[in-house]
Amino acid sequence: MTKELENNLMLSDEIVSSKIYFIRNVKVMLDKDLAELYGVLTGNLNKAVKRNIRRFPEDFMFQLTKNEFENLKFQFGTSSWGGTRSLPYAFTEQGVAMLSGILNSDRAILVNIQIMRIFTRTRETLTDSLSVKLEIDEIKKKLESQDKNIELVFTYLDELIEKQDNLIPRQQIGFKPNDK
């Protein structure tokens, strides 16, 4: 694989990221998008997958339901999707990795490496976001606790001020010098 080929095939991360969808609570890429990135026809990609179907269990690849497909088209405001005759296949991160074993072109290998890196960065970003969210929640709890403590201090101060204002003069007891 030449460096020139590698440079020519570098896709922007935004292009690849825009082709990652969240379906059935899983990040996936659709067969038509993968075929486009790999530079092959969608039908040829699917044929290669069907010839190696044992490599693609349901947690690696699944076919969208009609409802999922319609919902996806609706999200993008597309009335038809390039003459799609059958429901598309969705590949999870593991399914995309498995594709590298059946598509051996230099382009497929380079694109696959880039896709894997983007999946990894996405996972890291989600993990970082979750840890930041947990830290923010912890800070909020501490602030709520401090608010309650400050409120209690002010309540005690108010009580002390009220007692000071309503002070009844006390009669002195003890030795009194004689006034002459």
N, C-alpha and C positions, 0 to 999 in steps of 0.2 A: 504494500500500500504506500503510495507516494505521498509526500507532504503536500504536494500541489492538490491531489485529490482530496486530502483531508481538509485543506483550506477551502476548497470549492464547495464541500458538502456541509460545512458548519452552518447550522441553522440557528437563528436567534432563539434564546431560551423562551422568549415570549411566544414565538410561533409554536414551539413544542408544548409549552405550558397551557396555551389556549386550547389544545386538543385533549387535555386531561379533564374528564368529567367525573362527577360524583353521582354514581348510580348504585342503588341497593346498599348504600352506606359504604361504598368502596370506590377508590379512585381507579378509573379505567380509561382506556383509549379504544376508540372504535376502529373496526377493520378498515373502513374507507380512509380514515386519517392516517393509520399506520401504513397502508398501501401507498398513499400519496408521499409520505415521508421516505419510505423505502424505494420509491420509484418503480413500483410494480402495479399491475392492475389488481383491484380488490378481489376479483374472481380468482386470479392466480394465487393471491395470498391465502384465500380461503381453501383453495384446492390443496395447497401445500399443508395447511393445518389439518384438513380432513385425511390426508394421506398419513399424518402423524398424530391422529386424534388421541392416542394413549398418552401423549405428552401434555394434553390440555384437559385436566379434570375441571369440574365446574367451578372450583375456587381460582382457577387460572383463566378461564374463558367461559362466557355464557352468552346466549342469544337474547337480545332484548325482546320483551313482550311488545305486542302492538301498542298497548297503552304507554309503556315507557318510551317507545319510539315516537309516538304522537306528541307526548309531553316534551321530548327533546326538540322536536321540530318546532313546537309552539314557542319554546324558550328562545329560539333563534329567529322566529318569525318567518320560517320557511314553509311554503306550502308543499313543495316536493323536494326530495333530496337527491337530485341528480339521477333520476330514473331508477332509484333503488327498488328492486322487485321483491327482494326478501328482507326479512328483518336483519339488522346488522348484528355482528358479534362484538362483544365488549371484552377486552383483554385486561386483566389486572396486572399489577407490576410483575408478578411471577410469570404470567402468561406472555408478557412482552419479552421478558428475559428468555423464556423458552423459545420464542420466535427466532432468536439469534442462532439457535441450534439447527433450524430448518431452512433459514434464508442465509445463504453463504456469500452473497455478493459483498464487495468491499463497502459499497454504499450502505447496505443493511447493517453491517457490523459497526460502522462509524455512527450511524443514526441511532442504533440500539445503545451504544455506549453513552451517547448524549442523553437519550431518554432515561436511562438508568440513573445518571447523575442528577437529572431534574427531579425524578421521583424521590431520590435520596434527600435533595435539598428541600423539597416540599415537606417531607416527613420531619426533617430537622426544624424547619420553620414552625410546623405545627407543634412540635415538642417544646420549642423555645416559647411559643405563644402560650402554651398551657402552663409552663413553669412561671412565666410572668403573671398570668392570670391568678395562679395560686398565691404568688407573693403579694399581689394587690389585695386579694381577699384577706390575707393574713394582716396586712397593714390596716385594712378597713376594720377588722375585728379589734385590733389594738386601739384604733382611734375611737371606736364606739365605747370601749372600756374606759378610755381616758376621758371621754365626754361625760360618762356617768360619774366618774370620780370627781371631775371638776364641778359638776352640778351638785354633788354631795357637799363639797367644800363650801360652795356658795350658800347652800342651804344652812350649814352650820354657822357661817359668818352672819347670815341674816338673823338667825336665832340669837347670836351673841349681841348683835347691834340692838335688837329688840329688847333684850334683857337690860342692856346698858341704858336705853332710853326710859325704861319703866322701873328704874332703880328706886326703891323706897329708902329714904334716908334712915340710917340705923342710929339707934341711940347708943351713945358711947358708954361703955362700962369701964370701971376701973377707977384709979385715983384721979381726982380732979383738984387742981390747985385752987386754993381759996382766992376769990377775987377780992381785993381790998379796995 
